[in-house]
């Protein structure tokens, strides 16, 4: 599932939620699949090491420029091809942004998601 798309000037970013069971298939042995995807597309692609808080999902981040949107879409298609026939070994806990607090993100490399980014315009007060 696409978590978010962001644009900053000419920079474009797509973040996907990937169940941990499938992350290894995308990475490949010693990262070979991800490396091949990067080389083929020219995009910066990385899988975050940490799971999102209170979930069994990790973020796959795809970065490129506006002129690389077609290549970024190709990365999405390639990832879906890799995981489409992979069975899940167990049920997993999906990421739910509203259960996370600011402290959940301290010192974690889980994609930098914050409730305010997922729900712009909403007021969040710490308790």
DAZI-V166014 format. One record per residue. N is the residue number from 0. RES is the residue in one small letter. SS is DSSP state (a for helix, b for strand, c for the rest). OMEGA is omega in radians with two decimals (* if undefined). NEAR is the number of other ideal C-beta (glycine too) atoms within 8 Angstrom. Layout:
n:res:ss:omega:near
N:RES:SS:OMEGA:NEAR
N:RES:SS:OMEGA:NEAR
//
This chain:
n:res:ss:omega:near
0:x:c:3.08:4
1:x:b:3.10:7
2:x:b:-3.10:11
3:x:b:2.95:10
4:x:b:-3.13:8
5:x:b:3.07:7
6:x:b:3.03:8
7:x:b:-3.07:5
8:x:c:-3.14:4
9:x:c:-3.11:5
10:x:b:3.10:9
11:x:b:3.14:14
12:x:b:3.04:12
13:x:b:3.08:11
14:x:b:3.11:14
15:x:b:3.00:12
16:x:b:-3.11:12
17:x:b:3.05:14
18:x:b:-3.11:10
19:x:a:3.11:10
20:x:a:-3.08:11
21:x:a:-3.10:11
22:x:a:-3.14:12
23:x:a:3.12:7
24:x:a:3.12:10
25:x:a:3.13:14
26:x:a:-3.07:9
27:x:c:-3.13:12
28:x:a:-3.11:4
29:x:a:3.10:4
30:x:a:-3.05:8
31:x:a:3.14:8
32:x:a:-3.12:11
33:x:a:3.10:13
34:x:a:3.13:9
35:x:a:3.11:9
36:x:a:3.11:13
37:x:a:-3.08:11
38:x:a:-3.11:7
39:x:a:-3.04:8
40:x:a:-3.03:14
41:x:c:3.14:8
42:x:c:2.97:13
43:x:b:-3.11:8
44:x:b:3.09:13
45:x:b:3.07:7
46:x:b:3.11:13
47:x:c:-3.08:11
48:x:c:-3.08:5
49:x:c:2.98:8
50:x:c:3.02:9
51:x:c:-3.08:14
52:x:c:3.08:11
53:x:c:-3.11:9
54:x:c:3.03:11
55:x:c:-3.12:9
56:x:b:3.08:14
57:x:b:3.14:14
58:x:b:2.94:15
59:x:b:-3.07:14
60:x:b:3.11:13
61:x:b:-3.12:14
62:x:b:3.08:9
63:x:b:3.09:13
64:x:b:-3.14:7
65:x:a:3.14:7
66:x:a:-3.12:4
67:x:a:-3.09:12
68:x:a:3.11:9
69:x:a:3.11:6
70:x:a:3.11:11
71:x:a:3.07:14
72:x:a:3.09:8
73:x:a:3.10:10
74:x:a:3.11:13
75:x:a:-3.14:11
76:x:a:3.14:8
77:x:a:3.12:11
78:x:a:3.13:13
79:x:a:3.09:8
80:x:a:-3.12:7
81:x:a:-3.01:10
82:x:a:-3.00:11
83:x:c:-3.11:6
84:x:c:3.14:4
85:x:c:3.11:9
86:x:c:3.02:4
87:x:c:-3.11:9
88:x:c:3.11:4
89:x:c:3.03:5
90:x:c:3.13:4
91:x:c:-3.13:11
92:x:c:3.14:8
93:x:c:3.11:8
94:x:c:3.08:11
95:x:c:-3.04:8
96:x:a:-3.01:9
97:x:a:3.08:5
98:x:a:-3.07:6
99:x:c:3.10:12
100:x:c:-3.13:5
101:x:a:-3.11:7
102:x:a:3.14:5
103:x:a:-3.05:9
104:x:a:-3.10:11
105:x:c:3.08:6
106:x:c:3.11:2
107:x:c:3.06:8
108:x:c:-3.11:6
109:x:c:3.05:13
110:x:c:3.07:10
111:x:c:3.14:5
112:x:c:3.12:14
113:x:c:-3.10:8
114:x:a:-3.09:11
115:x:a:3.11:8
116:x:a:-3.11:8
117:x:a:-3.13:9
118:x:c:-3.10:9
119:x:c:3.10:5
120:x:c:3.14:3
121:x:c:-3.14:7
122:x:c:3.11:3
123:x:c:3.10:7
124:x:c:3.08:4
125:x:c:-3.12:5
126:x:c:*:2
//
